[in-house]
């Protein structure tokens, strides 16, 4: 597992939303 994947997972868990996590990380939602 890469750092980026772990950071993404933790952000999704924190926001409880893929959409909000993607916006926070400046990623496209489909990449999450």
N, C-alpha and C positions, 0 to 999 in steps of 0.2 A: 504494500500500500504506500502510495506517495503522500507527501505532505499536503499537496493540493487536494487530494481525495479526502484526507482526514479533516482538513479545514472546511471543505464543502459539507461533509457529514455533520460536523459540529454546528455549522451555521444553520443547516436545515433543522436540526434538532432544537436549536435555540429559538428559531422563529416559528417552528411548527408549520412551515409553509415553503414549498419549493419556489414559488413565485417571489416571495419576499427575500428568501436567501439568495436567489439568482440576482435580484436587483442590488442587494447589499454587496455581493461579491463582484458585481459588474460582469456577470456571465449571462449568456443566453439561457433561458429556462430549459431548452431542449438539451443543453450540454450537461445539465445536472441529472 
